[in-house]
Amino acid sequence: MLAACAASNVKVAVTHHRANPYEQHARQLVDLGEIGQLQVLRGHGKWDHRARAEDLAVISPHMMDSMRYFAGADVTWSHAHVTIDGREITLDDVYEGNEGIGPIAGNRVAAYYAFANGVTAHFESQPGDTTSGVNNRWFGFKAHGTEGIIALRNSPSGEMYIHRHGLFVPDGQVPWKRVLLDEWEAIPEAERSHHSNVAIVRELMLAIEEDRDVIEASSGHDARAALEMIIAVHKSQRLRGRVRFPMVNRDNPYEVWRREATS
């Protein structure tokens, strides 16, 4: 798709969450050194009824894009662990995923990413409590720095907290503080996704008018990089080892596994 767009000078914008005002504000704070040197990013899916590999494939491309946005660099390698009910997955555990995602496996995912600038990231998804109504608020990530932590949740509506110390100790000495952007909070929550999409369309229009790549939203390159981070999870599990970036073969790892098993 990107090759075809490049050949015709077509601009691409993708509706990931980095266009959300809270993510942009938090990224500015990181760039300004408000939490010291960025060290680790910790992301998680919704852990809802999809809390297996589908959580990673369907909604967590947003998290991968956001963590890459905050890291400010490309991933160089990844290592991951995909299990089902606490055991290693086998080829017999592969099934056809919902929403057209193709062959998939596992109900628990743990992934580790190393970025080119030394920042690392973790992502987790596992079955969680679907009765308490907090799955949307759980969906997000934390940016850990040497002098503070920023938590971003409830994407794409947005919810932001900051902890002014590099380590969180629940003793009440350094409390979490919620950050509120008044202009954004004035928008009804049900309409915030629409407002984010409008901002993305405006950025796409500017990119067309100025004949440049998309900057203030996720570009096609960014979306491809996020997808590569997801494919790497299952490829790492199949190979039982590190996966180097950029990946040469981006085929569905389970389709590759099936071909190898029947060859």
Summary of the structure (lengths in Angstrom):
residues: 263
radius of gyration: 18.9
end to end distance: 30.0
largest distance: 61.2
contacts: 841
relative contact order: 0.21
helix: 39%
strand: 25%
